[in-house]
Amino acid sequence: MAEPVLTYLSLGTNMGDKKNALQRAVFALQGTVGDIVRISPVYESAAWGFESDDFLNACVAVNTTLTPQELLENVLRIETEMGRKRFQEEGYEPRLIDIDILYYARETVVTEKLVIPHPELPFRKFVLRPLADIAPQFYHPILNKDTRNLIQECRDKGKLEKTTLRLFKSRQELLTHIGFIAIEGNIGAGKTTLAGKIAEDFNAKLVLERFADNPFLPKFYEDRSRYAFPLEMSFLADRYQQFSDDTSQYDLFKNFMVSDYDTYKSLIFAQVTLQAEEFRLYRKLFNLMYKEVKKPKIYVYLYQTNERLLENIAKRGREYEQNISAEYLSKIQQGYFDFFRSYPEQNSLVIDSTYLDFVADEADYQKVLQQIQEFATTQLF
């Protein structure tokens, strides 16, 4: 097997969701080109050579075993899969993503379709500046000047500003930096299943709600008015204790935490099931407890129609759930949406999973992960 070669690539975009376009390109490079060892900060620059929206630019260093031609083919394929369409006219143009090969170790390559080092590199400060963040002392093999010297000599006076945006080399790294994700949803939405898959695939600590051992739950579905208050109080006590214990104890061998519930659900269900006076008392106790628990960085809510929820409930066959009505599910659903409106700082992401089967269909599972990834990229980094 060939020895890895350190290559430097430049990424740029000025169309659509620019931050996510850069992040998707980095993930694609990590998955097909080689191991990304360094990523520069993200810069915002004015369009160069034509009038258009501002660009976001970054550079990455990649260890690759691909030849220069294979590297070019992979880069072009990534651009195409991300939706870039190259125009036939000469000149500059807006682009969804642009990936250029700057250096391939200290080699020089000249073919009809590929020139390395990139011939425009010395003239583009929006490339040189992020390159200097990851390779300040890398020498141009022809000009024999390092990146810092090239910046000093560059006559490009276009706008260039460093942003606070951050890119990650893999989805694993992105989720690790999120730290804590809560997967929520109505009864039968599949939150436990999704949380379990994410935990297994990305080495996360899994925090699951305990409900099977609650002695009041079967009784509640038989006589709601009688058992609502003891049920909600027992759930609150158990959720608070478990959530506090599990989320305060980090596992050194896990990358992050994912749970299939958030303690706020206690208030949502209590508001539906309790009488007004009971709920006022309950809320006082809840507010005291909720201040102390760890809040997720992202709150994912799996939305499904009542019809689909009832189908799921019937399939999993828990006897005490079989009399749940669509009306009750609607009230619970409304409680969640009221919560989202009341707590915008909660970073809530609603995913319509009515027609997604993220258990049997890998493509559907990837769609869910993609939405979480894009939301985190936009909201947190």
N, C-alpha and C positions, 0 to 999 in steps of 0.2 A: 504494500500500500504506500502511496506517495506521502512524503512528509508535508505537513500543513505549511502553507505559505501565508504570511500576513499581508492582507490586502486592505486598502482603504476605499470606502465608498461614500458618495455624497447623495443625500436624499432631499428632495424638494417637492412642494405642492402648493397650489394656490386656488384650488377648486373644492367645493363641497365642504365636508367635515375634515378640515385640514389636519387637526391634531390626530384624529383616528386614522387618517390615511397614512401618516408617518408611522404610527404604532403598528398598523397592519403590515406595512412594508418591512419593518424591523422583525416582526414575528415570522414573516415569510422568508426573510433572509436567514434567520436562525434555523428555520426548518429545512431549507433546501441548499443553502450555500456553504454553511459551516458554523463554527462557534463564534458568536459575537463576544469579543473580549473587552471592548470599550465603546461607549456611546457618548457623544458630545451633548452639551445642553442644546436646546432648541432656540434658534434665532428667527426673528421676523425681519424680512427685507423687502424693499420695493422691487417691483418687477424690473428685470434687467433686459434692456433691448426692445421693450414694447410696453404699452400701457395696459395694465390689468390690475387685479387685486394683489395685495401683498402676499408674499410667499412665507411659508415656514420652511426652515432649512436645518439640517443636522448632518453629522458625519458619524460613521461607524467603522470600527476596526474588526475585521473578521479573519479568523484562521480557516483557510479553505484548502482542500485537496484538489479542487477543480483546476483545470488548465484555464488560461485567460479566455479562450474561446468558449469553453463550457461555462465559465463564470458569466460571460456576456449573454449566452443563451438563457441561463437561469434568470438573470436580471430582466431581460426582455419579456420572459414568460410571466414573471411576477407583475410587471407593469401591465401586461395584457389582461391577466386575470383580475387585476384591480380595476380594470375598465379604461385604461388609457388607450386612446386612439391617436396615432401619429398622423398628422396631416402631410400631404404630399408637397405643399409649397415650402420653399426655403424660408428661413427666418424663425423667430421665437414665437411661442404660443402658450396660452394657459394650459395647465396640465393637472390631472388628478394625482399623478405621482411621476417623479422623475428620479431615476437611480443611475448615477454615473460612476464608472470605475476610475478612481483617481490614481492609485498606485497598485502595482502587483509586486510586492517586495521592492527590490531596486531594479527590476527588469524593465526593459523597453520593448514595446510591441508596436509594430506598424503593419496593419493590414488594411484592406479596403473598408472594413466595417469597424475596426477597433484600433485606437491609438492610445498607448499607455507609456508615460504619464498622460493624463488628460491634457490636451493642448491648450484649453482655456483656463486651466487651474491658476496660473500666476496672475490672471486679470480679474478674478472674481473673489472679492473680499467676503461675500456671503458663503463661499466655500472655504476659504482660507481661515476665517475666524473660528468656525466650529472644528476645523481640522487641527488648528493650533491647540485646542483644548484636549485633544487626545493624542496628538503627535507633534508637539512643538519643536522637537529636534530631529524630525525625520527629514533627510536631505533629498531634494529633487535629484534624481540620478543623472539628469542632463545639465541642469543649471547649477548643480552643486551648491544649492542654498537651502537652508532649512526653512520650515514653515514660518517661523518668526521673521526671518529676513524677507521672505516673500511678501508678508503682510506689510512690512515697512516700505517696500518698493511698489506696492500695488497702488494704482491710480484710481481705483474704483471708489467714488465718493457717494455712492447710493446709500440710502437709509439702511441701517443695520442695528438691531436692538436684541439683546439677550432677553429671553422670556423666562418665566418661572415654570414652564411646562417640562414634564419629565417623561422620558421613554424607558421602556423595559425590554429586555432582550427576549423574554418568553412570557407566556401566560402564567406559568408557575411563579415567576418573579413578581408579576403584577399582583396576583392574588395574595402573595406573601406580604407585600407592602400594604395591601388593604387591611389585613390583620384580622378582621372579624366581619363575617357576613351572616345575616339572618335571612333564612328562607321562610316566608310566611304564606298563608293562603287560607281559604275557607276549608271546611271539612271535606276531605276527599280530593283536594287539589293536587296532591302528590308532593307536598313539601318535604316529607321525610325521605322519600325516594330520591329526590333531587339533591338534598343535602348529603345523603349517603354517597351518591355517585361522585359529587365534587370532592368530598373528603377522601374517598378512595383514590381518585385519579390524581389529586394534587397534594396528597399527604397532609391533610388537615385534621385537626382535632375535631371530632364530631360531638356536638352537644344535642341530645335528643330529649324531647319532652316526655316525661313519665305520665302516663294516663291510665294504663291498663290496671294498675293496682289501686286506683281511686275507688273506694267502696260506694261512693255516692253517685257515680256516673250512671250505672244501670238503673238505679232508683230514680234519678232525675228524669230519664227518658220515659219512665212510667208515670211519675207524678211531679211535674215541673214546679208547680207552685209550692209544694211542701219541701222539696229538696234543693231548690235553686240556691238559697243562701248558704247552707252548709257546703254544697258543692263548690260554689265560687270561692268561698273562704278557704277551703282545703286546697283548691287549685292555686290560689294566690300564695298561700304559705309554702306549698311544695315548689312552685315555680321560682319563688324568690330565693328559697334556700338552695335549690339545685343550681339555678342560674348564677347566683353569687359564688357558689363553690366552684363550679365548672369554669366560669369565665375569669376567675381571679387566679386560677392555677394553670400557668402556661406549661405546655409539654415541650421539653427541650428537643424532642425528636419529631415534632410536627412543625409545619411551616406557618400555619394560621389557624383560625377557628371558624367553623361553620355550624350554625344551629338550625333546627327546624321550627323554631319559635322565638318570639321575643316576649318578655314579660308584659308588655303593653297589651297583649291579646287578652289578658285577664280582665282589663277594664272594658274592652270591646264586648266580650261575651257577657260580662256582668250587666252592662247597660241594657242588653237585650233580655236577659233572663230575670233580673231582679225588679221588685217593686220600687217605687220612687224613694221611699224612706230607707229601704234597705240599701239602695244604690248610693245614697248620700253618705251613709255610714261607711260603706265599702270603699267609696272613693277617698275618704279621708285617710284610711289605712293604706290604700294603694299609693297615694301620693307620697307618703312618708317612705315607703319601700322603694318606689321607682327612682327616687333621687339617688339611691345608693348603688344601683346596678349598672353594669357596664353596657354602654350603648353600641350597637353595631355601626360600622362605617358605611355599610350599604344594607338597605332593607329591601329585599326582593319579595314582591308579592305576586304569586301565581294566580292570575284571574282565569276562571272558567265559568261558563254559563251554568245555571241551576240544573238544566237537563243533564249536562255532562257530569256535574258533581253527584247527582243522584245515581247515575250509571256507575260511577266509580265506587260510591258507597255500597251499592248493591253487590258489586263484584268482590269487594274485600270481605263481605259476609259477616261483619260484626253484628250479632243479633240485636244488641241494644241500640244500634244506629238505624235500624231499618224503618223506623217510624218518623225519621226526620222529614220535615216538610220543606217544600220549595220556599214557602213564606219565611220560615225560620232562617234558611240559608240566605235569603235576600236581606234580612235584617242584619245578619252577621257581615255580609258583604258591604252594606251601607256603613256599618260601624268602622270597618277598615278604611273606607274612602274618607270618612269624616276625620279619622286619625291622620291621614296623609295631608289633608288640608290644614289641620291644626298644628302639625309639626313639620314644616317644610325643611327644617335643618336636619331631618332624619335621613336625607338622601334616599328617598323611596323610589324604587324602580318597579313599575307594573308591567308584567309580561303576560300577554294573552296566550295562554297555553291550551286553549279549548281544543284546538286541532293539532296539537303537538303530542307526540308519543316519545318522550325523551328516554324511555326505558328500552323500547324495542327498535327505535330508529335513531341511529347514530347521528344522522344529519339533523334531526330535530334537537338532539342534545347539544350539538355544536351551535345551533341557532340560539339556544338559551345562553350558552357560554359567551357567544359573540355579543349578545345584548348586554350582559353583565360587564364584559370587557369594555365595550364602547361607553357605557354609562360611567364606569369608574374612570376611564381615561378623560372623559369630559368634565366630570364633577370633582374628582379628587386630585388629579395630577396635571 
